[in-house]
Amino acid sequence: MESINDKIGLTLKEASKLLGINEKLMSELTKVKGFPCIKFKRRIVINKNKLQSWFDANSGKYFWIFITFLGRGADFFKRARYN
């Protein structure tokens, strides 16, 4: 099995470990416009090389994801995201 250092594409689980967040939150981040991932039907592959730079450039911009994740509800999230 390949180590995470040898891969350029990461699974949700691998990327969430790399950033120190849980998989559900990582899944929500993949819905943000411009997030460095490719979706193949139900499979999501995150570009490891671009993840760090995206994170650095967008730190603090998506606070509403955390609010939603902490329990404000899916309806709030659907209204707030992608703006």
N, C-alpha and C positions, 0 to 999 in steps of 0.2 A: 504494500500500500504506500502511496506517495505521502511524504510529509507535507505539511502546510507550506513549508519554505520552498518546495519544488513546484508548486502549483501557481498558475496565474489566475485561474478561476476558482472561486470559493463557493461553498454551499452556504445556506443561511446559518447553519450551525457553526461552521468554521469562522464566518465573518463576525457573527455575534460574539464568539469567544475572543476574537482579535480586538474588538472594540470594547469588550467588557459589558455587553448588554444582553438581554435575553432574546430568544428567537422571535417572539411575537413582535417586539419592538423593531427588530431588524426587518421583519417582513413588512411592517408599516413603512419603514424608510425606503424600501424598494419601490413604493408607490409614488414617491416624490419625483417630480419632473427633474431630469438631469442626473439622477442617481446612477452610478456606474454599474449597471447590471443588464443582463440580457434574459429575457423570459422565453422559454421554450415550453409552450402549453403550461403545465403545472410546475415545471422545473425552473428555478431561478439560479443563474450563475453570476456571481459578483466579481468584477474585475479587481483583483487584489492590488495591482499596481496603481490604480486610480482611486481606490477607496480612501487611502490616507490623505491624498490631496483634496478629495471631495469633502472629507470630514473637516479638515483644516479650514477650507474655504466656507463651510456652511455651519460651523459651530455656533450655536445660539440662535439660528434662524428658524428652527422648527420646534419651538417650544410647545406648540399646540399638539404635537404628537405625544409629548410626555403628559400633558394635561389629559388628553383622551385616554391614554394608556392607564392613567391613575384612576379612571372611573367616571369620566364625564359622559360616557356613552357613545355608541357608534353613530347616532344621528348628528351629534355635534361634530364628530370627526369628518363625516361625509360633507357637511356644509363648509368646514374650515379648510380642508386640504386642497391642494393644487392651485391655490390662489397666488 
